[in-house]
Amino acid sequence: MFSRKIEEINPGELSELLEDGGKDLYTIIDVREPAEYYGDMGHINGSILIPLMELKDSLDKLREGSSKLVFVCSSGERSYYACSFLKDQGIEKVVNLKGGMIQWHLSGLDVEYE
């Protein structure tokens, strides 16, 4: 369906980058539904919730700024789709969180629930 190569990052790498002052270089966008974002898995501290179905309405906002956009979902599939869609819209600075929140949890990394 999509022919472009999508850059991916694993949870450990992302966590290290964020701890090493990368919060200004990376914006984390969670494309899950609100019930998932605030649910049992929680979300990455500082992430922004933009459900996948609302992504198209946020294109102008996502084009702004110079930070790389790291997309997150439960398993990495919806976020991969989001990255592919945005590349097709001319937004190149996208990265997929490989394994999503499932892998984030398996890596023992912190989450927040509010």
Secondary structure, DSSP 4 states (H G I P E B T S, - for coil): ---S--EEE-HHHHHHHHHTTGGGTEEEEE-S-HHHHTSTT-B-TT-EE--GGGGGGGHHHHHSSSSEEEEE-SSSHHHHHHHHHHHHTT---EEEETTHHHHHHHTT---B--
